[in-house]
Amino acid sequence: MGDLNEIMFHHERQGRNPIPKSQLAAFRDVIEDCGLRDLGFNGYKFTWSNRRVGQYCVNERLDRFLANLAWWNSFPNAKVVHGLVAYSDHLPIWIELEGDAEIPRKKKIRFEEM
């Protein structure tokens, strides 16, 4: 999960010139070669904005969750959600596991307060 700084398809970008098809295909090939799949999302379709206005505004889906088949089988009802309010150029995203599997944790997970 994270900011991958790439999009997979042209519809994941609004504004600027289109990215070459070969670059999109190369990113999708890496994901496939690693045995991963995109978990999809619920909410607003873009996760990053350059925060400009008009013709200079660019929005992209740069942040995503990827998982292998074993993870998919462990969490079949997982759902990715894109938030709406951000204090940076990225929207918050999170994953809801719906309690279908227990995650073993050795340490508490801490997040930086923004």
Secondary structure as the mmCIF struct_conf table of DSSP 4:
data_model
#
loop_
_struct_conf.conf_type_id
_struct_conf.id
_struct_conf.beg_label_comp_id
_struct_conf.beg_label_asym_id
_struct_conf.beg_label_seq_id
_struct_conf.end_label_comp_id
_struct_conf.end_label_asym_id
_struct_conf.end_label_seq_id
STRN STRN1 GLY A 2 ASP A 3
BEND BEND1 ASN A 5 ASN A 5
BEND BEND2 MET A 8 PHE A 9
HELX_RH_3T_P HELX_RH_3T_P1 HIS A 10 GLU A 12
STRN STRN2 ARG A 13 GLN A 14
BEND BEND3 GLY A 15 ASN A 17
HELX_LH_PP_P HELX_LH_PP_P1 PRO A 18 PRO A 20
HELX_RH_AL_P HELX_RH_AL_P1 LYS A 21 ASP A 33
TURN_TY1_P TURN_TY1_P1 CYS A 34 GLY A 35
STRN STRN3 ARG A 37 ASP A 38
STRN STRN4 ASN A 42 ASN A 42
BEND BEND4 GLY A 43 GLY A 43
BEND BEND5 LYS A 45 LYS A 45
STRN STRN5 TRP A 48 SER A 49
HELX_RH_3T_P HELX_RH_3T_P2 GLY A 54 TYR A 56
STRN STRN6 ASN A 59 GLU A 60
STRN STRN7 ASP A 63 ARG A 64
STRN STRN8 LEU A 66 ALA A 67
HELX_RH_AL_P HELX_RH_AL_P2 LEU A 69 SER A 74
TURN_TY1_P TURN_TY1_P2 PRO A 76 ASN A 77
STRN STRN9 LYS A 79 HIS A 82
BEND BEND6 LEU A 84 LEU A 84
BEND BEND7 TYR A 87 ASP A 89
STRN STRN10 HIS A 90 HIS A 90
STRN STRN11 ILE A 93 GLU A 96
TURN_TY1_P TURN_TY1_P3 GLU A 98 GLY A 99
BEND BEND8 ASP A 100 ALA A 101
HELX_LH_PP_P HELX_LH_PP_P2 GLU A 102 PRO A 104
BEND BEND9 LYS A 106 LYS A 107
#
